[in-house]
Amino acid sequence: IIVKQCFGGLGHNFMNPALAARCFLLISWPVAMTTFIAPFAGVDAVASATPLAALKEGATTAPALYDMFIGNIGGSMGETSVLALLIGGVYLMIRKVISVRIPLAYLGTVALITLLTGKPEMILFELFAGGLMLGAFFMATDYVSSPSSPKAQIVFGIGCGVITMVVRLWGGYPEGVSFSILFMNLLTPLLDKALRPKVFGEVQKVNE
């Protein structure tokens, strides 16, 4: 209602409505929004922390990358299986529904910052953990709230990656994907204006 309907409805939202709603719920009810059931717990279901939350709390061991790849970890519905998200993302790129610029710039920035912080062994962990894959392929590429020009899309993806890692490394929340995309959504008009493609030639004047 607030992010989409108050600004004109479909096609007029100034940021991703789904992420805005999720952040509102996360800030309002943080415990309920970050309590997950351990996979395959059966009847005796137990609470399970996400890999990023466990790392933030000082855990010394991380889940196996294979479990993170197939989705055998705690997390929000739709974000845990890297394999499924990659299949969906590649399909969208093959069908030319989305461009590779934003996902590639986003994921590449996260990998580069992880490398620069002296933790090359954590690159795959940072890429597989949290909602990064979901955000990079399905949320950051939203037509309405993301830039339209090629250069602006690359800068948009880089900005998302930088903010995500700042929150993960130094922020109070274990995950920063949603916040990073929403923040960059606000900069989308400025990016499109500043990085507008140059027009070659001139419009021919028609004599009246």
ABEGO torsion letter per residue (X at the ends): XAAAAAAGEBGABABBAAAAAAAAAAAABAAAAABBBBBGAEABBBBBBBAAAAAAAGBABBBBAAAAAAGBBBEBBGAABAAAAAAAAAAAAAAGABBAAAAAAAAAAAAAAAAAAGBAAAAAAAAABEAAAAAAAAAAABAAABBABAAAAAAAAAAAAAAAAAAAAABABABAAAAAAAAAAAAAAAAAAAABBBBBEBBBBBBX
